[in-house]
């Protein structure tokens, strides 16, 4: 209801992600979404429950060819994830209500900053928005989706 009151643009999409490499410090991801594919390189960092990433995103013409290239380079496939989401956005924020099969539902709020010095203010604004939705930093998930899926798979086996 609160999202509707904010008058944000909405879209619904399914994303299929394949992850490669060391998912703690960095990850390489091939994402398929709406018939298009991208290759993402992420340097990851998490502080006080807030993830900050440096990302390089490249469109690719074939997710399959990209997968074969990474395999040839010796970069192992470390996991797969499917994410169905409703995305709400405006010029400042990207808000996703995500459903991850096997894990459940999650709220993600993202913003993009261009300079390192903008990060503290962006974190403050993100915390404020989470608070508007009734969440505190104690509610933040400490692990990445892929880690949660891998832990679940180990418990099932």
Order of alpha helices (4+ residues) and beta strands (2+ residues): alpha-beta-beta-beta-beta-alpha-beta-beta-beta-alpha-alpha
